[in-house]
Amino acid sequence: MSLGLLGPAMTTEPCDGCGKQVTIAGGIANLWTLENDSTGGMTLEFDADGSEHFLCFDCIDGLPDDPRAEDVAAL
Ligand SMILES: [Zn+2]
């Protein structure tokens, strides 16, 4: 996996749902643990097609409990 987001520096990533630039603190591996509340989104991985989508929490809130790639595309 190579996402180019490793390292401690703050960075931003465009949300795949709304296109907003979202602040990310720390490496991609920390997104799931939500250790840093300045992180504004996280990456979802869909086993069905192996795709990954970075979404802000506003868009994540709009997804169903068991989101699929189609749900992200519909945002
Ligand atoms: Zn969004």
N, CA, C, O and the ligand as a Tripos MOL2 file, in Angstrom:
@<TRIPOS>MOLECULE
protein
  301   299    76     0     0
PROTEIN
NO_CHARGES

@<TRIPOS>ATOM
      1 N           0.8570   -1.1920    0.0000 N.3       1 MET1
      2 CA          0.0000    0.0000    0.0000 C.3       1 MET1
      3 C           0.8840    1.2290    0.0000 C.2       1 MET1
      4 O           1.7570    1.3630    0.8570 O.2       1 MET1
      5 N           0.6750    2.1080   -0.9270 N.am      2 SER2
      6 CA          1.4550    3.3350   -0.9900 C.3       2 SER2
      7 C           0.5160    4.5060   -1.1840 C.2       2 SER2
      8 O           0.0200    4.7450   -2.2850 O.2       2 SER2
      9 N           0.2790    5.2250   -0.1180 N.am      3 LEU3
     10 CA         -0.6580    6.3340   -0.1870 C.3       3 LEU3
     11 C           0.0310    7.6860   -0.0810 C.2       3 LEU3
     12 O          -0.6150    8.7210   -0.2420 O.2       3 LEU3
     13 N           1.3400    7.6900    0.1890 N.am      4 GLY4
     14 CA          2.0680    8.9420    0.2460 C.3       4 GLY4
     15 C           1.6810    9.8170    1.4060 C.2       4 GLY4
     16 O           1.8610   11.0330    1.3460 O.2       4 GLY4
     17 N           1.1550    9.2340    2.4590 N.am      5 LEU5
     18 CA          0.7000   10.0380    3.5870 C.3       5 LEU5
     19 C           1.4160    9.6490    4.8840 C.2       5 LEU5
     20 O           0.9810   10.0100    5.9770 O.2       5 LEU5
     21 N           2.5040    8.9210    4.7470 N.am      6 LEU6
     22 CA          3.2130    8.4960    5.9510 C.3       6 LEU6
     23 C           3.9890    9.6580    6.5540 C.2       6 LEU6
     24 O           4.3510   10.6080    5.8610 O.2       6 LEU6
     25 N           4.2360    9.5670    7.8470 N.am      7 GLY7
     26 CA          4.9870   10.6210    8.5060 C.3       7 GLY7
     27 C           4.0970   11.4800    9.3620 C.2       7 GLY7
     28 O           2.8740   11.4550    9.2300 O.2       7 GLY7
     29 N           4.7260   12.2540   10.2560 N.am      8 PRO8
     30 CA          3.9640   13.0070   11.2500 C.3       8 PRO8
     31 C           3.3860   14.3230   10.7580 C.2       8 PRO8
     32 O           2.5890   14.9370   11.4660 O.2       8 PRO8
     33 N           3.7570   14.7710    9.5810 N.am      9 ALA9
     34 CA          3.3490   16.0960    9.1380 C.3       9 ALA9
     35 C           1.8490   16.1650    8.8740 C.2       9 ALA9
     36 O           1.2330   15.1940    8.4360 O.2       9 ALA9
     37 N           1.2850   17.3210    9.1470 N.am     10 MET10
     38 CA         -0.1100   17.5640    8.7880 C.3      10 MET10
     39 C          -0.2110   17.6600    7.2730 C.2      10 MET10
     40 O           0.6750   18.1960    6.6080 O.2      10 MET10
     41 N          -1.2730   17.1460    6.7580 N.am     11 THR11
     42 CA         -1.4740   17.2220    5.3230 C.3      11 THR11
     43 C          -2.9660   17.3160    5.0560 C.2      11 THR11
     44 O          -3.7820   17.1830    5.9680 O.2      11 THR11
     45 N          -3.3050   17.5410    3.8300 N.am     12 THR12
     46 CA         -4.7200   17.5580    3.4770 C.3      12 THR12
     47 C          -4.9560   16.6030    2.3210 C.2      12 THR12
     48 O          -4.0550   16.3030    1.5380 O.2      12 THR12
     49 N          -6.1720   16.1430    2.2390 N.am     13 GLU13
     50 CA         -6.5780   15.1930    1.2000 C.3      13 GLU13
     51 C          -7.9750   15.6010    0.7660 C.2      13 GLU13
     52 O          -8.8030   15.9220    1.6170 O.2      13 GLU13
     53 N          -8.2650   15.6000   -0.5280 N.am     14 PRO14
     54 CA         -9.6180   15.9320   -0.9520 C.3      14 PRO14
     55 C         -10.5800   14.7950   -0.6400 C.2      14 PRO14
     56 O         -10.2790   13.6270   -0.8850 O.2      14 PRO14
     57 N         -11.7370   15.1480   -0.0980 N.am     15 CYS15
     58 CA        -12.7610   14.1540    0.1860 C.3      15 CYS15
     59 C         -13.3250   13.6140   -1.1250 C.2      15 CYS15
     60 O         -13.6530   14.3830   -2.0280 O.2      15 CYS15
     61 N         -13.4360   12.2990   -1.2240 N.am     16 ASP16
     62 CA        -13.9830   11.6950   -2.4370 C.3      16 ASP16
     63 C         -15.4730   11.9670   -2.5820 C.2      16 ASP16
     64 O         -16.0220   11.8390   -3.6770 O.2      16 ASP16
     65 N         -16.1300   12.3390   -1.4900 N.am     17 GLY17
     66 CA        -17.5660   12.5720   -1.5430 C.3      17 GLY17
     67 C         -17.8970   13.9900   -1.9760 C.2      17 GLY17
     68 O         -18.6280   14.1940   -2.9460 O.2      17 GLY17
     69 N         -17.3530   14.9810   -1.2510 N.am     18 CYS18
     70 CA        -17.7380   16.3660   -1.4930 C.3      18 CYS18
     71 C         -16.6230   17.2120   -2.0910 C.2      18 CYS18
     72 O         -16.8580   18.3480   -2.5020 O.2      18 CYS18
     73 N         -15.3940   16.6590   -2.1430 N.am     19 GLY19
     74 CA        -14.2900   17.3840   -2.7410 C.3      19 GLY19
     75 C         -13.6140   18.3790   -1.8230 C.2      19 GLY19
     76 O         -12.6540   19.0350   -2.2280 O.2      19 GLY19
     77 N         -14.0910   18.5080   -0.5930 N.am     20 LYS20
     78 CA        -13.5110   19.4270    0.3730 C.3      20 LYS20
     79 C         -12.1200   18.9570    0.7790 C.2      20 LYS20
     80 O         -11.8850   17.7570    0.9170 O.2      20 LYS20
     81 N         -11.1950   19.9000    0.9710 N.am     21 GLN21
     82 CA         -9.8730   19.5460    1.4680 C.3      21 GLN21
     83 C          -9.9780   19.2560    2.9630 C.2      21 GLN21
     84 O         -10.4290   20.0970    3.7410 O.2      21 GLN21
     85 N          -9.5530   18.0510    3.3510 N.am     22 VAL22
     86 CA         -9.7030   17.5980    4.7230 C.3      22 VAL22
     87 C          -8.3290   17.4700    5.3610 C.2      22 VAL22
     88 O          -7.4120   16.8920    4.7770 O.2      22 VAL22
     89 N          -8.1980   18.0110    6.5530 N.am     23 THR23
     90 CA         -6.9310   17.9240    7.2660 C.3      23 THR23
     91 C          -6.7220   16.5280    7.8320 C.2      23 THR23
     92 O          -7.6210   15.9340    8.4270 O.2      23 THR23
     93 N          -5.5280   16.0290    7.6320 N.am     24 ILE24
     94 CA         -5.1720   14.7210    8.1780 C.3      24 ILE24
     95 C          -3.9550   14.9180    9.0760 C.2      24 ILE24
     96 O          -2.9650   15.5190    8.6600 O.2      24 ILE24
     97 N          -4.0260   14.4240   10.2780 N.am     25 ALA25
     98 CA         -2.8900   14.4960   11.1920 C.3      25 ALA25
     99 C          -2.2420   13.1240   11.2940 C.2      25 ALA25
    100 O          -2.9130   12.1270   11.5600 O.2      25 ALA25
    101 N          -0.9480   13.0850   11.0830 N.am     26 GLY26
    102 CA         -0.2310   11.8370   11.2410 C.3      26 GLY26
    103 C          -0.3910   10.9070   10.0590 C.2      26 GLY26
    104 O          -0.9390   11.2860    9.0240 O.2      26 GLY26
    105 N           0.0860    9.6980   10.2180 N.am     27 GLY27
    106 CA          0.0810    8.7270    9.1310 C.3      27 GLY27
    107 C          -1.2770    8.1330    8.9110 C.2      27 GLY27
    108 O          -2.1720    8.2300    9.7510 O.2      27 GLY27
    109 N          -1.4110    7.5210    7.7700 N.am     28 ILE28
    110 CA         -2.6870    6.9180    7.3950 C.3      28 ILE28
    111 C          -3.0920    5.8240    8.3750 C.2      28 ILE28
    112 O          -4.2840    5.5920    8.5780 O.2      28 ILE28
    113 N          -2.1360    5.1560    8.9790 N.am     29 ALA29
    114 CA         -2.4400    4.0450    9.8790 C.3      29 ALA29
    115 C          -3.1740    4.5230   11.1270 C.2      29 ALA29
    116 O          -3.8590    3.7440   11.7900 O.2      29 ALA29
    117 N          -3.0270    5.8070   11.4400 N.am     30 ASN30
    118 CA         -3.6610    6.3310   12.6450 C.3      30 ASN30
    119 C          -5.1210    6.7150   12.4270 C.2      30 ASN30
    120 O          -5.8420    7.0020   13.3820 O.2      30 ASN30
    121 N          -5.5410    6.7200   11.1950 N.am     31 LEU31
    122 CA         -6.8880    7.2150   10.9300 C.3      31 LEU31
    123 C          -7.9570    6.3560   11.5940 C.2      31 LEU31
    124 O          -8.9690    6.8670   12.0730 O.2      31 LEU31
    125 N          -7.7270    5.0610   11.6180 N.am     32 TRP32
    126 CA         -8.7350    4.1880   12.1910 C.3      32 TRP32
    127 C          -8.8230    4.3350   13.7020 C.2      32 TRP32
    128 O          -9.8780    4.0900   14.2860 O.2      32 TRP32
    129 N          -7.7430    4.7280   14.3360 N.am     33 THR33
    130 CA         -7.7580    4.8150   15.7940 C.3      33 THR33
    131 C          -8.2870    6.1630   16.2690 C.2      33 THR33
    132 O          -8.6500    6.3120   17.4360 O.2      33 THR33
    133 N          -8.3330    7.1410   15.3750 N.am     34 LEU34
    134 CA         -8.8650    8.4560   15.7130 C.3      34 LEU34
    135 C          -8.1740    9.0580   16.9380 C.2      34 LEU34
    136 O          -8.8070    9.6940   17.7810 O.2      34 LEU34
    137 N          -6.8790    8.8440   17.0120 N.am     35 GLU35
    138 CA         -6.1430    9.3470   18.1650 C.3      35 GLU35
    139 C          -6.0740   10.8690   18.1850 C.2      35 GLU35
    140 O          -5.9910   11.4880   19.2460 O.2      35 GLU35
    141 N          -6.1080   11.4500   17.0100 N.am     36 ASN36
    142 CA         -5.9290   12.8960   16.9410 C.3      36 ASN36
    143 C          -7.2080   13.5250   16.4110 C.2      36 ASN36
    144 O          -7.6260   13.2470   15.2870 O.2      36 ASN36
    145 N          -7.8190   14.3620   17.2130 N.am     37 ASP37
    146 CA         -9.1190   14.9020   16.8170 C.3      37 ASP37
    147 C          -9.0170   16.0020   15.7750 C.2      37 ASP37
    148 O         -10.0350   16.5610   15.3680 O.2      37 ASP37
    149 N          -7.8000   16.3250   15.3340 N.am     38 SER38
    150 CA         -7.6800   17.2860   14.2460 C.3      38 SER38
    151 C          -7.7810   16.5990   12.8850 C.2      38 SER38
    152 O          -7.7540   17.2540   11.8430 O.2      38 SER38
    153 N          -7.8940   15.3020   12.9080 N.am     39 THR39
    154 CA         -8.0980   14.5780   11.6580 C.3      39 THR39
    155 C          -9.5590   14.6960   11.2480 C.2      39 THR39
    156 O         -10.4630   14.4280   12.0390 O.2      39 THR39
    157 N          -9.7760   15.1000   10.0080 N.am     40 GLY40
    158 CA        -11.1380   15.3990    9.5840 C.3      40 GLY40
    159 C         -11.7980   14.3440    8.7360 C.2      40 GLY40
    160 O         -12.8970   14.5580    8.2230 O.2      40 GLY40
    161 N         -11.1480   13.2070    8.5770 N.am     41 GLY41
    162 CA        -11.7630   12.1740    7.7570 C.3      41 GLY41
    163 C         -10.9700   10.8910    7.8460 C.2      41 GLY41
    164 O          -9.9850   10.8120    8.5800 O.2      41 GLY41
    165 N         -11.3910    9.8990    7.1120 N.am     42 MET42
    166 CA        -10.6190    8.6650    7.0790 C.3      42 MET42
    167 C         -10.8950    7.8970    5.7920 C.2      42 MET42
    168 O         -11.8440    8.1660    5.0550 O.2      42 MET42
    169 N         -10.0090    6.9180    5.5620 N.am     43 THR43
    170 CA        -10.0980    6.1440    4.3390 C.3      43 THR43
    171 C         -10.9250    4.8880    4.5770 C.2      43 THR43
    172 O         -10.6850    4.1440    5.5280 O.2      43 THR43
    173 N         -11.8840    4.6660    3.7200 N.am     44 LEU44
    174 CA        -12.6740    3.4390    3.7600 C.3      44 LEU44
    175 C         -12.1810    2.5060    2.6680 C.2      44 LEU44
    176 O         -11.9400    2.9280    1.5370 O.2      44 LEU44
    177 N         -12.0340    1.2420    3.0160 N.am     45 GLU45
    178 CA        -11.6480    0.2430    2.0270 C.3      45 GLU45
    179 C         -12.8230   -0.7050    1.8100 C.2      45 GLU45
    180 O         -13.4320   -1.2030    2.7570 O.2      45 GLU45
    181 N         -13.1170   -0.9340    0.5470 N.am     46 PHE46
    182 CA        -14.2410   -1.8130    0.2180 C.3      46 PHE46
    183 C         -13.7110   -3.1340   -0.3050 C.2      46 PHE46
    184 O         -13.0560   -3.1970   -1.3460 O.2      46 PHE46
    185 N         -14.0120   -4.1920    0.4450 N.am     47 ASP47
    186 CA        -13.5330   -5.5150    0.0630 C.3      47 ASP47
    187 C         -14.1270   -5.9730   -1.2650 C.2      47 ASP47
    188 O         -13.5050   -6.7380   -2.0020 O.2      47 ASP47
    189 N         -15.3310   -5.5010   -1.5620 N.am     48 ALA48
    190 CA        -16.0280   -5.9850   -2.7520 C.3      48 ALA48
    191 C         -15.2160   -5.7500   -4.0180 C.2      48 ALA48
    192 O         -15.1070   -6.6360   -4.8650 O.2      48 ALA48
    193 N         -14.6460   -4.5500   -4.1450 N.am     49 ASP49
    194 CA        -13.8820   -4.2580   -5.3550 C.3      49 ASP49
    195 C         -12.4580   -3.7940   -5.0550 C.2      49 ASP49
    196 O         -11.7130   -3.4360   -5.9680 O.2      49 ASP49
    197 N         -12.0800   -3.8010   -3.7700 N.am     50 GLY50
    198 CA        -10.7150   -3.4390   -3.3940 C.3      50 GLY50
    199 C         -10.4240   -1.9540   -3.4910 C.2      50 GLY50
    200 O          -9.2670   -1.5480   -3.3880 O.2      50 GLY50
    201 N         -11.4350   -1.1430   -3.6860 N.am     51 SER51
    202 CA        -11.2090    0.2850   -3.8390 C.3      51 SER51
    203 C         -11.0830    0.9530   -2.4770 C.2      51 SER51
    204 O         -11.5660    0.4420   -1.4660 O.2      51 SER51
    205 N         -10.4230    2.1060   -2.4740 N.am     52 GLU52
    206 CA        -10.2830    2.8980   -1.2640 C.3      52 GLU52
    207 C         -10.8210    4.2900   -1.5480 C.2      52 GLU52
    208 O         -10.6190    4.8410   -2.6300 O.2      52 GLU52
    209 N         -11.5080    4.8490   -0.5650 N.am     53 HIS53
    210 CA        -12.0730    6.1840   -0.7190 C.3      53 HIS53
    211 C         -11.8100    6.9630    0.5490 C.2      53 HIS53
    212 O         -12.1290    6.5130    1.6490 O.2      53 HIS53
    213 N         -11.2210    8.1460    0.3850 N.am     54 PHE54
    214 CA        -11.0330    9.0210    1.5310 C.3      54 PHE54
    215 C         -12.2400    9.9230    1.6640 C.2      54 PHE54
    216 O         -12.6340   10.5990    0.7130 O.2      54 PHE54
    217 N         -12.8250    9.9280    2.8540 N.am     55 LEU55
    218 CA        -14.0320   10.7190    3.0760 C.3      55 LEU55
    219 C         -13.9090   11.5560    4.3400 C.2      55 LEU55
    220 O         -13.3020   11.1310    5.3220 O.2      55 LEU55
    221 N         -14.4950   12.7580    4.3050 N.am     56 CYS56
    222 CA        -14.6020   13.5500    5.5160 C.3      56 CYS56
    223 C         -15.7040   12.9460    6.3970 C.2      56 CYS56
    224 O         -16.5220   12.1520    5.9320 O.2      56 CYS56
    225 N         -15.7080   13.3340    7.6600 N.am     57 PHE57
    226 CA        -16.6800   12.7330    8.5720 C.3      57 PHE57
    227 C         -18.1160   13.1320    8.2300 C.2      57 PHE57
    228 O         -19.0560   12.3900    8.5150 O.2      57 PHE57
    229 N         -18.2790   14.2960    7.6220 N.am     58 ASP58
    230 CA        -19.6280   14.6910    7.2020 C.3      58 ASP58
    231 C         -20.1830   13.6940    6.1960 C.2      58 ASP58
    232 O         -21.3500   13.3100    6.2620 O.2      58 ASP58
    233 N         -19.3320   13.2830    5.2650 N.am     59 CYS59
    234 CA        -19.7880   12.3290    4.2530 C.3      59 CYS59
    235 C         -19.9380   10.9390    4.8570 C.2      59 CYS59
    236 O         -20.8680   10.2110    4.5100 O.2      59 CYS59
    237 N         -19.0380   10.5660    5.7530 N.am     60 ILE60
    238 CA        -19.1510    9.2640    6.4160 C.3      60 ILE60
    239 C         -20.4750    9.1860    7.1700 C.2      60 ILE60
    240 O         -21.1280    8.1420    7.1940 O.2      60 ILE60
    241 N         -20.8610   10.3010    7.7850 N.am     61 ASP61
    242 CA        -22.1420   10.3320    8.5030 C.3      61 ASP61
    243 C         -23.3150   10.0640    7.5680 C.2      61 ASP61
    244 O         -24.3530    9.5580    7.9950 O.2      61 ASP61
    245 N         -23.1470   10.4060    6.2900 N.am     62 GLY62
    246 CA        -24.2260   10.2310    5.3420 C.3      62 GLY62
    247 C         -24.3190    8.8340    4.7530 C.2      62 GLY62
    248 O         -25.2550    8.5200    4.0180 O.2      62 GLY62
    249 N         -23.3460    8.0000    5.0810 N.am     63 LEU63
    250 CA        -23.3440    6.6420    4.5390 C.3      63 LEU63
    251 C         -24.1590    5.7090    5.4160 C.2      63 LEU63
    252 O         -24.3030    5.9510    6.6140 O.2      63 LEU63
    253 N         -24.6910    4.6500    4.8340 N.am     64 PRO64
    254 CA        -25.3790    3.6320    5.6430 C.3      64 PRO64
    255 C         -24.3710    2.8860    6.5200 C.2      64 PRO64
    256 O         -23.1600    3.0430    6.3670 O.2      64 PRO64
    257 N         -24.8870    2.0810    7.4300 N.am     65 ASP65
    258 CA        -24.0270    1.3760    8.3770 C.3      65 ASP65
    259 C         -23.0460    0.4300    7.6910 C.2      65 ASP65
    260 O         -21.9410    0.2070    8.1850 O.2      65 ASP65
    261 N         -23.4480   -0.1150    6.5730 N.am     66 ASP66
    262 CA        -22.5900   -1.0490    5.8470 C.3      66 ASP66
    263 C         -22.3670   -0.5120    4.4320 C.2      66 ASP66
    264 O         -22.9070   -1.0450    3.4630 O.2      66 ASP66
    265 N         -21.5590    0.5560    4.3260 N.am     67 PRO67
    266 CA        -21.4460    1.2600    3.0500 C.3      67 PRO67
    267 C         -20.7410    0.4310    1.9800 C.2      67 PRO67
    268 O         -19.8950   -0.4130    2.2750 O.2      67 PRO67
    269 N         -21.1120    0.6930    0.7510 N.am     68 ARG68
    270 CA        -20.4680    0.0820   -0.4080 C.3      68 ARG68
    271 C         -19.8970    1.1970   -1.2670 C.2      68 ARG68
    272 O         -20.2120    2.3700   -1.0670 O.2      68 ARG68
    273 N         -19.0580    0.8260   -2.2240 N.am     69 ALA69
    274 CA        -18.4590    1.8140   -3.0990 C.3      69 ALA69
    275 C         -19.5280    2.6190   -3.8200 C.2      69 ALA69
    276 O         -19.3330    3.8050   -4.0870 O.2      69 ALA69
    277 N         -20.6520    1.9930   -4.1360 N.am     70 GLU70
    278 CA        -21.7330    2.7080   -4.8240 C.3      70 GLU70
    279 C         -22.2960    3.8200   -3.9490 C.2      70 GLU70
    280 O         -22.7190    4.8620   -4.4510 O.2      70 GLU70
    281 N         -22.2970    3.5920   -2.6340 N.am     71 ASP71
    282 CA        -22.8100    4.6130   -1.7260 C.3      71 ASP71
    283 C         -21.9020    5.8300   -1.7240 C.2      71 ASP71
    284 O         -22.3740    6.9630   -1.6320 O.2      71 ASP71
    285 N         -20.5920    5.5950   -1.8260 N.am     72 VAL72
    286 CA        -19.6480    6.7070   -1.8950 C.3      72 VAL72
    287 C         -19.8410    7.4650   -3.2030 C.2      72 VAL72
    288 O         -19.8270    8.6950   -3.2220 O.2      72 VAL72
    289 N         -20.0180    6.7340   -4.2820 N.am     73 ALA73
    290 CA        -20.1920    7.3700   -5.5810 C.3      73 ALA73
    291 C         -21.4510    8.2190   -5.6170 C.2      73 ALA73
    292 O         -21.5400    9.1750   -6.3870 O.2      73 ALA73
    293 N         -22.4270    7.8690   -4.7800 N.am     74 ALA74
    294 CA        -23.7030    8.5710   -4.7810 C.3      74 ALA74
    295 C         -23.6890    9.8180   -3.9040 C.2      74 ALA74
    296 O         -24.6540   10.5820   -3.9140 O.2      74 ALA74
    297 N         -22.6230   10.0380   -3.1510 N.am     75 LEU75
    298 CA        -22.5700   11.1850   -2.2470 C.3      75 LEU75
    299 C         -22.5940   12.5080   -3.0170 C.2      75 LEU75
    300 O         -22.5560   13.5780   -2.4080 O.2      75 LEU75
    301 ZN        -16.9290   15.0050    2.2550 Zn       76 ZN76
@<TRIPOS>BOND
     1     1     2 1
     2     2     3 1
     3     3     4 2
     4     3     5 am
     5     5     6 1
     6     6     7 1
     7     7     8 2
     8     7     9 am
     9     9    10 1
    10    10    11 1
    11    11    12 2
    12    11    13 am
    13    13    14 1
    14    14    15 1
    15    15    16 2
    16    15    17 am
    17    17    18 1
    18    18    19 1
    19    19    20 2
    20    19    21 am
    21    21    22 1
    22    22    23 1
    23    23    24 2
    24    23    25 am
    25    25    26 1
    26    26    27 1
    27    27    28 2
    28    27    29 am
    29    29    30 1
    30    30    31 1
    31    31    32 2
    32    31    33 am
    33    33    34 1
    34    34    35 1
    35    35    36 2
    36    35    37 am
    37    37    38 1
    38    38    39 1
    39    39    40 2
    40    39    41 am
    41    41    42 1
    42    42    43 1
    43    43    44 2
    44    43    45 am
    45    45    46 1
    46    46    47 1
    47    47    48 2
    48    47    49 am
    49    49    50 1
    50    50    51 1
    51    51    52 2
    52    51    53 am
    53    53    54 1
    54    54    55 1
    55    55    56 2
    56    55    57 am
    57    57    58 1
    58    58    59 1
    59    59    60 2
    60    59    61 am
    61    61    62 1
    62    62    63 1
    63    63    64 2
    64    63    65 am
    65    65    66 1
    66    66    67 1
    67    67    68 2
    68    67    69 am
    69    69    70 1
    70    70    71 1
    71    71    72 2
    72    71    73 am
    73    73    74 1
    74    74    75 1
    75    75    76 2
    76    75    77 am
    77    77    78 1
    78    78    79 1
    79    79    80 2
    80    79    81 am
    81    81    82 1
    82    82    83 1
    83    83    84 2
    84    83    85 am
    85    85    86 1
    86    86    87 1
    87    87    88 2
    88    87    89 am
    89    89    90 1
    90    90    91 1
    91    91    92 2
    92    91    93 am
    93    93    94 1
    94    94    95 1
    95    95    96 2
    96    95    97 am
    97    97    98 1
    98    98    99 1
    99    99   100 2
   100    99   101 am
   101   101   102 1
   102   102   103 1
   103   103   104 2
   104   103   105 am
   105   105   106 1
   106   106   107 1
   107   107   108 2
   108   107   109 am
   109   109   110 1
   110   110   111 1
   111   111   112 2
   112   111   113 am
   113   113   114 1
   114   114   115 1
   115   115   116 2
   116   115   117 am
   117   117   118 1
   118   118   119 1
   119   119   120 2
   120   119   121 am
   121   121   122 1
   122   122   123 1
   123   123   124 2
   124   123   125 am
   125   125   126 1
   126   126   127 1
   127   127   128 2
   128   127   129 am
   129   129   130 1
   130   130   131 1
   131   131   132 2
   132   131   133 am
   133   133   134 1
   134   134   135 1
   135   135   136 2
   136   135   137 am
   137   137   138 1
   138   138   139 1
   139   139   140 2
   140   139   141 am
   141   141   142 1
   142   142   143 1
   143   143   144 2
   144   143   145 am
   145   145   146 1
   146   146   147 1
   147   147   148 2
   148   147   149 am
   149   149   150 1
   150   150   151 1
   151   151   152 2
   152   151   153 am
   153   153   154 1
   154   154   155 1
   155   155   156 2
   156   155   157 am
   157   157   158 1
   158   158   159 1
   159   159   160 2
   160   159   161 am
   161   161   162 1
   162   162   163 1
   163   163   164 2
   164   163   165 am
   165   165   166 1
   166   166   167 1
   167   167   168 2
   168   167   169 am
   169   169   170 1
   170   170   171 1
   171   171   172 2
   172   171   173 am
   173   173   174 1
   174   174   175 1
   175   175   176 2
   176   175   177 am
   177   177   178 1
   178   178   179 1
   179   179   180 2
   180   179   181 am
   181   181   182 1
   182   182   183 1
   183   183   184 2
   184   183   185 am
   185   185   186 1
   186   186   187 1
   187   187   188 2
   188   187   189 am
   189   189   190 1
   190   190   191 1
   191   191   192 2
   192   191   193 am
   193   193   194 1
   194   194   195 1
   195   195   196 2
   196   195   197 am
   197   197   198 1
   198   198   199 1
   199   199   200 2
   200   199   201 am
   201   201   202 1
   202   202   203 1
   203   203   204 2
   204   203   205 am
   205   205   206 1
   206   206   207 1
   207   207   208 2
   208   207   209 am
   209   209   210 1
   210   210   211 1
   211   211   212 2
   212   211   213 am
   213   213   214 1
   214   214   215 1
   215   215   216 2
   216   215   217 am
   217   217   218 1
   218   218   219 1
   219   219   220 2
   220   219   221 am
   221   221   222 1
   222   222   223 1
   223   223   224 2
   224   223   225 am
   225   225   226 1
   226   226   227 1
   227   227   228 2
   228   227   229 am
   229   229   230 1
   230   230   231 1
   231   231   232 2
   232   231   233 am
   233   233   234 1
   234   234   235 1
   235   235   236 2
   236   235   237 am
   237   237   238 1
   238   238   239 1
   239   239   240 2
   240   239   241 am
   241   241   242 1
   242   242   243 1
   243   243   244 2
   244   243   245 am
   245   245   246 1
   246   246   247 1
   247   247   248 2
   248   247   249 am
   249   249   250 1
   250   250   251 1
   251   251   252 2
   252   251   253 am
   253   253   254 1
   254   254   255 1
   255   255   256 2
   256   255   257 am
   257   257   258 1
   258   258   259 1
   259   259   260 2
   260   259   261 am
   261   261   262 1
   262   262   263 1
   263   263   264 2
   264   263   265 am
   265   265   266 1
   266   266   267 1
   267   267   268 2
   268   267   269 am
   269   269   270 1
   270   270   271 1
   271   271   272 2
   272   271   273 am
   273   273   274 1
   274   274   275 1
   275   275   276 2
   276   275   277 am
   277   277   278 1
   278   278   279 1
   279   279   280 2
   280   279   281 am
   281   281   282 1
   282   282   283 1
   283   283   284 2
   284   283   285 am
   285   285   286 1
   286   286   287 1
   287   287   288 2
   288   287   289 am
   289   289   290 1
   290   290   291 1
   291   291   292 2
   292   291   293 am
   293   293   294 1
   294   294   295 1
   295   295   296 2
   296   295   297 am
   297   297   298 1
   298   298   299 1
   299   299   300 2
@<TRIPOS>SUBSTRUCTURE
     1 MET1         2 RESIDUE 1 A MET
     2 SER2         6 RESIDUE 1 A SER
     3 LEU3        10 RESIDUE 1 A LEU
     4 GLY4        14 RESIDUE 1 A GLY
     5 LEU5        18 RESIDUE 1 A LEU
     6 LEU6        22 RESIDUE 1 A LEU
     7 GLY7        26 RESIDUE 1 A GLY
     8 PRO8        30 RESIDUE 1 A PRO
     9 ALA9        34 RESIDUE 1 A ALA
    10 MET10       38 RESIDUE 1 A MET
    11 THR11       42 RESIDUE 1 A THR
    12 THR12       46 RESIDUE 1 A THR
    13 GLU13       50 RESIDUE 1 A GLU
    14 PRO14       54 RESIDUE 1 A PRO
    15 CYS15       58 RESIDUE 1 A CYS
    16 ASP16       62 RESIDUE 1 A ASP
    17 GLY17       66 RESIDUE 1 A GLY
    18 CYS18       70 RESIDUE 1 A CYS
    19 GLY19       74 RESIDUE 1 A GLY
    20 LYS20       78 RESIDUE 1 A LYS
    21 GLN21       82 RESIDUE 1 A GLN
    22 VAL22       86 RESIDUE 1 A VAL
    23 THR23       90 RESIDUE 1 A THR
    24 ILE24       94 RESIDUE 1 A ILE
    25 ALA25       98 RESIDUE 1 A ALA
    26 GLY26      102 RESIDUE 1 A GLY
    27 GLY27      106 RESIDUE 1 A GLY
    28 ILE28      110 RESIDUE 1 A ILE
    29 ALA29      114 RESIDUE 1 A ALA
    30 ASN30      118 RESIDUE 1 A ASN
    31 LEU31      122 RESIDUE 1 A LEU
    32 TRP32      126 RESIDUE 1 A TRP
    33 THR33      130 RESIDUE 1 A THR
    34 LEU34      134 RESIDUE 1 A LEU
    35 GLU35      138 RESIDUE 1 A GLU
    36 ASN36      142 RESIDUE 1 A ASN
    37 ASP37      146 RESIDUE 1 A ASP
    38 SER38      150 RESIDUE 1 A SER
    39 THR39      154 RESIDUE 1 A THR
    40 GLY40      158 RESIDUE 1 A GLY
    41 GLY41      162 RESIDUE 1 A GLY
    42 MET42      166 RESIDUE 1 A MET
    43 THR43      170 RESIDUE 1 A THR
    44 LEU44      174 RESIDUE 1 A LEU
    45 GLU45      178 RESIDUE 1 A GLU
    46 PHE46      182 RESIDUE 1 A PHE
    47 ASP47      186 RESIDUE 1 A ASP
    48 ALA48      190 RESIDUE 1 A ALA
    49 ASP49      194 RESIDUE 1 A ASP
    50 GLY50      198 RESIDUE 1 A GLY
    51 SER51      202 RESIDUE 1 A SER
    52 GLU52      206 RESIDUE 1 A GLU
    53 HIS53      210 RESIDUE 1 A HIS
    54 PHE54      214 RESIDUE 1 A PHE
    55 LEU55      218 RESIDUE 1 A LEU
    56 CYS56      222 RESIDUE 1 A CYS
    57 PHE57      226 RESIDUE 1 A PHE
    58 ASP58      230 RESIDUE 1 A ASP
    59 CYS59      234 RESIDUE 1 A CYS
    60 ILE60      238 RESIDUE 1 A ILE
    61 ASP61      242 RESIDUE 1 A ASP
    62 GLY62      246 RESIDUE 1 A GLY
    63 LEU63      250 RESIDUE 1 A LEU
    64 PRO64      254 RESIDUE 1 A PRO
    65 ASP65      258 RESIDUE 1 A ASP
    66 ASP66      262 RESIDUE 1 A ASP
    67 PRO67      266 RESIDUE 1 A PRO
    68 ARG68      270 RESIDUE 1 A ARG
    69 ALA69      274 RESIDUE 1 A ALA
    70 GLU70      278 RESIDUE 1 A GLU
    71 ASP71      282 RESIDUE 1 A ASP
    72 VAL72      286 RESIDUE 1 A VAL
    73 ALA73      290 RESIDUE 1 A ALA
    74 ALA74      294 RESIDUE 1 A ALA
    75 LEU75      298 RESIDUE 1 A LEU
    76 ZN76       301 GROUP 0 **** ****
